[in-house]
Amino acid sequence: MPRSPELRLTVAGAAVVGVAYGMGRYAFGLTLPALRGDPSLSADGLDDAVLGLIASASFAGYLAGLLLAPVLSRRLGPRAPTTVGSVCGVVEGILAAVAPSPAVLAVGTVLAGSAAGWVWAAYSDLAAAVVDAPAARGCWP
């Protein structure tokens, strides 16, 4: 059975956006209880104020990704921001898993936030480039 470009875009987009948001952008808040109890990080001063700053930095990363994605898309095409976002998500996962200090955890968390910003709007541009507009209009009543 041949796979249409639209179906491939839908599956890839759902996976990348799901990972960028679910595992990247929102995972930090879900892991806070475990982070508070991590002896290797708490010995370096990982208190509530530092955790709050890291969470705020994640949101700043998200905004940066949202603002920079259109610039990169105009220069290199709509696939470029999704690639950057995917790489940010992978690097974030590695950094968060091995973070020996709050600073490394913060860098990983900022990358996680930016991953969601990079991929969100870019997939709309990809959909516009891939989907045949007249055919798509025929799908809706």
Salt bridges, closest charged atoms under 4 A:
ASP48 OD1 - ARG36 NE 3.03
